Amino acid sequence: MQPKIDSIPILQLASGDLLSLQLYRFQGAKSGPKVYLQSNLHGAEIAGNAVIHQLLEWLMHLEPHQLHGEIWLVPMCNPLATNQRSHYFSTGRFNPYDGKDWNRIFWDYAKENIDLLGFVQSHLHLDAEFVRRSYLERIQLQFATLGDKLRSPASAPLSEHYRFHLQSLCLDADYLIDLHSTSNQGLDYLYYFSGRDESAKLFRLDYAILLDPYDGDAFDEAFIKPWLALEQCFATLGRNLHFNVEAWTLELGSGMQMKPDSVHKGVLGIQNYLIKKEIVQGIVLSQPVSKQQIYLTSTRQIKKYYSPYGGMIYPKVSLGESVQMGQVLYSLLSFNKQSQSPTLTEVLAAQDGIVYDLAYNHATNSGEYVLATF
């Protein structure tokens, strides 16, 4: 099965050159759910590109009758960030025009001035699929007004143009998968949302973090929050209605690297997810996914550590290591420039946890990020 390939211009540079997205669309012989995958939203987080490449090769070996629905894939979904450099280092986490995190700019229908309660009351006893279609139509109509703004004489900032192009591809999806890496050194894990615990296990990663509370207008959050709000509103009126809409962010390894093990885990997990969701049918994985236990936690359990002083870091823990409260995480060597000998300060763990993220740079200023545990 061959994908339909489209190039979508998203930004014209002063030189006249165009930056574009490349979209690969696989359409099955059977109608069914829409799956949307993208990678490299942050410039240094490149492992997802290798994952999408391997998924493309896997999907191209399918016959149309083996695909139930459609799968859209967008590698390198942020070409401006991907090409951003400082010396040898990729950065690309923040929009250079306004300083905003590229993954905190997305439009969230749940934040619009909508009468959600009125909608639920008028749809309280209607068929779930009809409710879903009606609600999606409302989202799409409101989203279309953003396009009107972009086409107006005053237009809009770059971030609004960019988010419109990207969100227009996935607004009607059933399942969304956003492939990231940490910008530092990191483990492989995923973020998930309320009521999606069992589906989280299908990716077979060792760790999963429940997004509770949310950080901001991230891509996966902006996609699923309207549906979570709808479910919650139905629940307050006594109807337990769960929509088959899911959003995931997979964090695969470290920034600026395509680690083979992280890529392999990402590919195998997504394949397993697509098969268990019966989107890809009649396929048995050549390398069965192990049945290991997944460690579920939440953003409430995350503890981030920032340097109390400027200096040089002697690390005392490694990725994946379990730490206990009071254990030494790192020592900080500080040349204080106050006619005194250098100081060596031990930084202790404030709570039990697992080290899942470590800064690359062992030279730090006061208040800079060092590591995180969950």
C-alpha positions as CSV (number, residue, x, y, z in Angstrom):
1,M,0.0,0.0,0.0
2,Q,1.4,3.4,-1.0
3,P,0.7,6.6,0.8
4,K,-0.7,9.7,-0.7
5,I,2.1,12.3,-0.2
6,D,1.4,16.1,0.1
7,S,3.7,19.0,0.7
8,I,2.0,21.8,2.7
9,P,3.7,25.3,2.7
10,I,3.5,26.9,6.1
11,L,6.0,29.8,6.1
12,Q,7.5,31.9,3.4
13,L,10.9,33.4,4.3
14,A,12.2,36.8,3.4
15,S,14.3,35.2,0.7
16,G,11.2,33.8,-1.0
17,D,11.9,30.3,0.0
18,L,9.1,28.2,1.5
19,L,9.2,26.0,4.5
20,S,6.7,23.1,4.1
21,L,5.3,20.1,5.9
22,Q,5.3,16.6,4.3
23,L,2.2,14.6,4.9
24,Y,1.9,10.9,4.3
25,R,-1.7,9.5,4.2
26,F,-2.6,5.9,4.2
27,Q,-6.2,5.1,3.5
28,G,-7.6,1.6,4.2
29,A,-10.2,-0.2,2.2
30,K,-12.4,-0.2,5.3
31,S,-13.7,3.0,6.9
32,G,-12.7,3.6,10.5
33,P,-10.8,5.8,12.9
34,K,-8.3,8.4,11.9
35,V,-4.8,8.3,13.5
36,Y,-2.5,11.3,13.3
37,L,1.2,11.1,14.1
38,Q,3.8,13.8,14.1
39,S,7.4,14.3,15.2
40,N,10.0,17.0,15.9
41,L,7.8,19.8,17.1
42,H,10.8,20.9,19.2
43,G,13.9,21.3,17.0
44,A,16.3,19.1,19.0
45,E,13.9,16.3,19.5
46,I,14.5,14.2,16.4
47,A,14.1,10.5,17.4
48,G,10.5,10.6,16.3
49,N,11.6,11.1,12.7
50,A,13.2,7.7,12.7
51,V,10.1,6.2,14.3
52,I,7.9,7.6,11.5
53,H,10.4,6.5,8.8
54,Q,10.2,2.9,10.1
55,L,6.4,3.1,10.5
56,L,6.1,4.3,6.9
57,E,8.1,1.2,5.7
58,W,5.9,-1.1,7.8
59,L,2.6,0.4,6.6
60,M,3.8,0.2,3.0
61,H,3.9,-3.5,3.3
62,L,0.2,-3.7,4.3
63,E,-2.6,-4.5,1.9
64,P,-5.5,-1.9,1.8
65,H,-7.9,-4.5,3.5
66,Q,-5.5,-4.7,6.5
67,L,-6.0,-1.0,7.4
68,H,-9.2,-0.1,9.1
69,G,-9.5,3.7,8.7
70,E,-6.7,6.0,7.9
71,I,-3.3,7.0,9.2
72,W,-1.7,10.4,8.7
73,L,2.0,10.9,9.4
74,V,4.0,14.2,9.5
75,P,7.7,13.9,10.3
76,M,9.7,17.1,11.0
77,C,6.5,19.0,11.7
78,N,8.4,22.2,12.6
79,P,11.0,22.9,10.0
80,L,11.8,26.3,11.4
81,A,12.7,24.8,14.8
82,T,14.5,21.8,13.3
83,N,16.9,24.0,11.4
84,Q,17.6,26.3,14.3
85,R,21.2,26.1,15.5
86,S,23.7,27.6,18.0
87,H,27.2,26.6,17.1
88,Y,26.9,22.7,16.8
89,F,23.8,22.5,19.0
90,S,20.2,22.2,17.9
91,T,17.9,24.3,20.0
92,G,14.5,25.1,18.5
93,R,12.4,24.8,21.7
94,F,11.3,28.4,21.6
95,N,9.9,30.5,18.8
96,P,12.7,33.0,18.0
97,Y,10.1,35.7,17.2
98,D,8.2,35.8,20.5
99,G,10.1,33.5,22.8
100,K,7.2,31.1,23.3
101,D,7.6,27.4,23.7
102,W,6.5,25.9,20.4
103,N,4.5,23.4,22.3
104,R,2.5,25.9,24.4
105,I,0.8,27.8,21.6
106,F,-2.1,25.7,20.5
107,W,-5.7,26.6,20.2
108,D,-8.0,25.0,22.8
109,Y,-11.7,24.9,22.1
110,A,-12.4,24.2,25.8
111,K,-11.2,27.8,26.5
112,E,-13.6,29.4,24.1
113,N,-16.7,31.1,25.5
114,I,-19.0,28.1,24.7
115,D,-22.2,27.0,26.5
116,L,-20.9,23.5,27.2
117,L,-23.6,22.8,29.8
118,G,-26.3,23.9,27.3
119,F,-24.9,21.6,24.7
120,V,-24.9,18.6,27.1
121,Q,-28.4,19.3,28.4
122,S,-29.7,19.4,24.8
123,H,-27.8,16.1,23.9
124,L,-28.1,14.3,27.3
125,H,-30.1,11.4,26.0
126,L,-29.0,11.3,22.4
127,D,-26.9,8.6,20.7
128,A,-23.2,8.9,21.6
129,E,-22.0,8.9,18.0
130,F,-24.4,11.7,17.2
131,V,-23.1,13.6,20.2
132,R,-19.6,13.2,19.0
133,R,-20.3,14.4,15.4
134,S,-22.3,17.4,16.7
135,Y,-19.5,18.4,19.1
136,L,-16.8,18.0,16.4
137,E,-18.8,20.2,14.1
138,R,-18.9,22.9,16.7
139,I,-15.1,22.6,17.2
140,Q,-14.5,22.8,13.5
141,L,-16.8,25.8,13.0
142,Q,-15.0,27.8,15.7
143,F,-11.6,26.7,14.4
144,A,-12.5,28.0,11.0
145,T,-12.7,31.6,12.4
146,L,-9.0,31.4,13.1
147,G,-8.4,31.0,9.4
148,D,-10.5,34.1,8.7
149,K,-8.2,36.1,11.0
150,L,-5.1,34.8,9.2
151,R,-6.5,35.9,5.8
152,S,-7.5,39.3,7.0
153,P,-5.4,42.4,6.0
154,A,-3.9,42.6,9.5
155,S,-3.1,38.8,9.5
156,A,-1.6,37.4,12.7
157,P,1.8,36.4,14.3
158,L,3.8,33.5,13.1
159,S,2.8,31.2,15.9
160,E,-0.9,31.6,15.0
161,H,-0.2,30.7,11.3
162,Y,1.9,27.7,12.3
163,R,-0.6,26.3,14.8
164,F,-3.5,26.7,12.3
165,H,-1.7,24.7,9.7
166,L,-0.7,21.9,12.1
167,Q,-4.0,21.7,14.0
168,S,-6.1,21.7,10.8
169,L,-4.5,18.3,10.0
170,C,-5.6,16.6,13.2
171,L,-8.8,18.3,14.4
172,D,-11.0,15.4,13.2
173,A,-8.7,12.6,14.3
174,D,-9.7,9.9,16.8
175,Y,-6.2,9.1,18.0
176,L,-3.3,11.6,18.1
177,I,0.4,10.6,18.8
178,D,3.0,13.4,19.2
179,L,6.5,12.1,19.2
180,H,9.0,14.0,21.3
181,S,12.3,13.5,23.2
182,T,13.5,15.4,26.1
183,S,15.8,18.3,25.2
184,N,18.2,16.8,27.7
185,Q,19.1,13.2,28.5
186,G,16.0,11.2,29.2
187,L,14.3,7.9,29.6
188,D,11.6,6.6,27.3
189,Y,8.1,7.3,28.6
190,L,4.7,8.7,27.6
191,Y,2.2,11.3,28.8
192,Y,-1.5,10.3,29.0
193,F,-4.8,11.7,30.1
194,S,-7.6,10.8,32.5
195,G,-9.6,7.7,31.7
196,R,-6.9,6.4,29.3
197,D,-4.9,4.3,31.7
198,E,-5.5,0.9,29.9
199,S,-4.7,2.3,26.5
200,A,-1.5,3.7,27.9
201,K,-0.3,0.2,28.6
202,L,-0.6,-0.7,24.9
203,F,2.6,1.3,24.1
204,R,4.5,-1.1,26.4
205,L,6.9,1.6,27.6
206,D,8.2,1.2,31.1
207,Y,6.9,4.6,32.4
208,A,3.8,6.7,31.9
209,I,2.9,10.1,33.4
210,L,-0.7,11.2,33.8
211,L,-1.1,14.9,32.9
212,D,-2.8,16.1,36.0
213,P,-2.7,19.1,36.1
214,Y,-1.9,20.3,32.6
215,D,1.1,22.4,31.9
216,G,-0.4,24.6,29.2
217,D,-1.6,24.7,25.6
218,A,0.4,21.8,24.4
219,F,-0.5,20.0,21.2
220,D,-1.9,16.9,22.8
221,E,-3.7,18.8,25.5
222,A,-5.4,21.2,23.1
223,F,-6.6,18.3,21.1
224,I,-8.2,16.2,23.9
225,K,-9.2,18.8,26.5
226,P,-12.5,19.7,24.8
227,W,-13.4,16.0,24.8
228,L,-12.4,15.5,28.5
229,A,-14.5,18.6,29.4
230,L,-17.4,17.1,27.5
231,E,-17.1,13.8,29.3
232,Q,-16.9,15.5,32.7
233,C,-20.0,17.7,31.9
234,F,-22.0,14.6,31.0
235,A,-20.9,12.9,34.2
236,T,-22.1,15.9,36.3
237,L,-25.5,15.4,34.8
238,G,-25.5,11.7,35.5
239,R,-24.5,10.1,32.2
240,N,-21.2,8.2,32.0
241,L,-20.2,8.9,28.4
242,H,-16.7,8.0,27.2
243,F,-15.6,9.1,23.8
244,N,-13.1,7.0,21.9
245,V,-10.7,9.9,21.5
246,E,-7.1,9.6,22.7
247,A,-4.0,11.8,22.7
248,W,-0.4,10.7,23.6
249,T,3.0,12.3,23.8
250,L,5.8,9.8,23.6
251,E,9.1,11.0,25.0
252,L,11.8,8.9,23.3
253,G,15.3,9.3,24.7
254,S,17.5,12.3,24.5
255,G,17.7,15.5,22.5
256,M,19.8,15.8,19.3
257,Q,20.0,12.0,19.1
258,M,18.2,9.1,17.4
259,K,19.1,6.4,19.9
260,P,18.4,3.0,18.3
261,D,16.8,1.5,21.5
262,S,14.5,4.5,22.0
263,V,13.5,4.4,18.3
264,H,12.9,0.7,18.5
265,K,10.7,1.0,21.6
266,G,8.7,3.8,19.9
267,V,8.1,1.8,16.7
268,L,7.2,-1.4,18.5
269,G,4.8,0.4,20.9
270,I,3.0,2.3,18.2
271,Q,2.6,-0.9,16.1
272,N,1.2,-2.7,19.1
273,Y,-1.2,0.2,19.8
274,L,-2.5,0.2,16.2
275,I,-3.0,-3.5,16.2
276,K,-4.7,-3.7,19.6
277,K,-7.0,-0.8,18.5
278,E,-7.8,-2.9,15.4
279,I,-6.7,-0.2,13.0
280,V,-4.1,-2.5,11.6
281,Q,-5.6,-5.9,11.2
282,G,-4.4,-9.4,10.3
283,I,-0.8,-8.6,11.5
284,V,1.2,-10.3,14.1
285,L,4.3,-8.5,15.3
286,S,7.5,-10.4,14.3
287,Q,9.0,-9.4,17.6
288,P,6.3,-9.8,20.2
289,V,6.0,-7.0,22.7
290,S,7.0,-8.1,26.2
291,K,4.5,-8.0,29.1
292,Q,6.5,-5.9,31.4
293,Q,4.8,-3.9,34.2
294,I,4.3,-0.2,33.4
295,Y,5.1,2.4,36.1
296,L,2.2,4.8,36.2
297,T,2.6,8.2,37.9
298,S,1.3,11.8,37.5
299,T,2.7,15.2,37.0
300,R,1.9,15.9,40.6
301,Q,4.7,13.4,41.5
302,I,7.3,15.1,39.4
303,K,10.1,16.9,41.2
304,K,12.3,19.2,39.2
305,Y,15.6,20.4,40.7
306,Y,17.2,23.7,39.9
307,S,20.7,24.8,40.9
308,P,20.9,26.9,44.1
309,Y,24.2,28.4,43.0
310,G,26.3,28.8,39.9
311,G,29.1,26.3,39.4
312,M,30.1,22.9,38.1
313,I,28.0,19.7,38.7
314,Y,29.5,16.4,39.9
315,P,26.6,14.0,39.1
316,K,25.9,11.3,41.7
317,V,22.9,9.6,40.1
318,S,22.2,8.2,36.6
319,L,19.1,7.9,34.4
320,G,16.6,5.3,35.6
321,E,18.1,5.2,39.1
322,S,15.7,5.0,42.0
323,V,16.6,7.6,44.7
324,Q,15.4,8.0,48.3
325,M,14.7,11.2,50.1
326,G,17.9,12.6,51.5
327,Q,20.2,10.9,49.0
328,V,22.8,13.0,47.3
329,L,21.8,13.8,43.7
330,Y,24.8,15.9,42.8
331,S,27.6,18.0,44.2
332,L,28.0,21.6,43.1
333,L,31.5,23.0,42.8
334,S,31.3,26.8,43.1
335,F,34.2,29.3,42.6
336,N,32.7,32.0,44.5
337,K,35.0,34.9,43.7
338,Q,34.9,36.2,47.2
339,S,38.5,35.7,48.3
340,Q,37.5,32.2,49.6
341,S,38.3,28.7,48.7
342,P,35.9,26.9,46.3
343,T,32.9,25.4,48.0
344,L,31.4,21.9,47.3
345,T,27.7,21.7,48.1
346,E,25.7,18.5,48.2
347,V,22.2,18.7,46.8
348,L,19.9,16.1,48.4
349,A,16.7,14.4,47.1
350,A,13.6,16.1,48.4
351,Q,11.5,13.0,47.9
352,D,11.7,9.4,46.7
353,G,11.5,8.9,43.0
354,I,13.2,7.7,39.7
355,V,15.6,9.9,37.8
356,Y,14.0,10.3,34.4
357,D,15.6,13.5,33.0
358,L,19.2,15.0,33.3
359,A,20.6,18.2,31.9
360,Y,23.4,17.8,29.4
361,N,25.4,20.7,30.6
362,H,27.3,20.2,33.9
363,A,28.1,24.0,34.1
364,T,25.2,25.8,35.6
365,N,24.1,29.3,36.6
366,S,21.9,29.9,39.7
367,G,18.3,28.7,39.0
368,E,19.1,26.6,36.0
369,Y,17.5,23.2,35.5
370,V,19.6,20.2,36.6
371,L,17.4,17.0,36.8
372,A,13.9,15.7,37.5
373,T,12.4,12.6,39.2
374,F,9.0,11.1,39.2
